Amino acid sequence: MLYLGIDLHRKQMTVSLRNESGDVLLRRQVSTRWSKVEEFRQQLHEKMAADDKYVAVVEVCGFHDWLVKWLRQDERCHQVLVVQPLGRSANKTDRRDAHGLSELLWVNRERLQREDRVHGVRTVQMPSEEEQAERRLTMVRERLVRRRTQTLNQIHKILRRQNLEWEQPTKTFQTVKVRQWLKTLQLEPTDRLAMNQLLAQWKLWDEQLVAADGWIAERFQANPDARLLASMPGVSRFIALAITSRIKPIARFPRGRSLANFLGLTPGCRSSGDTERVGSITKIGSRMVRYLLAQAIQHLLRRDGTIRTWYLRIKRRRGSKIARVAVMRRTATIMWRMLSTGEPWRPGKASSAAPAAASDPGQVNSSQDKSSKPVASDCASGGPSTGASSLLAGREVTPCRA
């Protein structure tokens, strides 16, 4: 068995190849042109015996997909590992990075043969083609929403500069009347030019969002896990599809806390001797999932009385920010259980407040059946709880209304 470490960049990749004894057989830079990549494959095969294979490791980056696919197409490739960056060094070069990756494989060669976890290395689960497509689709929508928000902020800036916001015809800004008012508003020539361009951009973002939402609705209907998550209050089609595409397969997490740790929602720890220090959350997982969880719990706190009671108890002790992070961590644990058992969301005590509209217009599931009985919870009585009242057995299941 040979061990290949690859440090990938846009125009070239640096490789380091070791044999079973740990000796370096090959260390060079390879252009990412397809002709040069194929020449490197031939050179790699020449370094190997007739029945020999190799294990490759690649650090994750924004464009490693093609390399992983190319390596897996090689019949002499035994395994491909995609890992998070190992950390910054005071003497960092591409050659040293590739050298360190191949040495990492060689040191842990016995564990790799047993398919055991390599300690100290955060391995990346490569998504399937369907999951990759769903990730890209949700990123497209998220980028469109962000750009529309930037456009609207620029429009508000022009209005505030002229103190014209008080003349807005409707309280809500994103209405047809406001758009017509902005078109006929008397402004200085430069501001009028900027306003016309911003209105055209606003219309373009809305049209593209409608197209993206159509694709998301189609993908959502074909994804049973996303439909299951959409039974939770505040989880729209977009949120459900974005989260499921980034955490599947759920079987790789043995417990709900493992998923929360994967998403960076568990506190870090710095302990030495008798001193134990627990810090803030690690934030090492998907930033987009954490953002979407923060959006979803705003509606969850209004709709589930048990979760809200638990949140208020933590808020009195630790403050609102820590309490919200705790609810996000618990929500991730609930999602793990829902996806693991196939059981949809079940509400706790119903809230008297009417549910607010989500940031994803027209896609949040409708209110839960008011005739469903409140469910008792260990958490509400002060006892230990690892899940939500909505997941206790023996109650009527509220169907998903996506």
Sequence and secondary structure as in RCSB ss.txt:
>XXXX:A:sequence
MLYLGIDLHRKQMTVSLRNESGDVLLRRQVSTRWSKVEEFRQQLHEKMAADDKYVAVVEVCGFHDWLVKWLRQDE
RCHQVLVVQPLGRSANKTDRRDAHGLSELLWVNRERLQREDRVHGVRTVQMPSEEEQAERRLTMVRERLVRRRTQ
TLNQIHKILRRQNLEWEQPTKTFQTVKVRQWLKTLQLEPTDRLAMNQLLAQWKLWDEQLVAADGWIAERFQANPD
ARLLASMPGVSRFIALAITSRIKPIARFPRGRSLANFLGLTPGCRSSGDTERVGSITKIGSRMVRYLLAQAIQHL
LRRDGTIRTWYLRIKRRRGSKIARVAVMRRTATIMWRMLSTGEPWRPGKASSAAPAAASDPGQVNSSQDKSSKPV
ASDCASGGPSTGASSLLAGREVTPCRA
>XXXX:A:secstr
 EEEEEEE SSEEEEEEE TTS EEEEEEEESSHHHHHHHHHHHHHTS TT  EEEEEE  TT HHHHHHHHT T
TEEEEEEE      TT  HHHHHHHHHHHHHHTHHHHHTT   TT  B     HHHHHHHHHHHHHHHHHHHHHH
HHHHHHHHHHHTT GGG SSSSSSSHHHHHHHHH    HHHHHHHHHHHHHHHHHHHHHHHHHHHHHHHHHT HH
HHHHTTSTT BHHHHHHHHHHH  GGG SSHHHHHHHTT SEEEEEETTEEEEEEE   S HHHHHHHHHHHHHH
HHHBHHHHHHHHHHHHHH HHHHHHHHHHHHHHHHHHHHHHT      SB SS     SSTT B     TTS   
  TTTTT   SS GGG SSS       
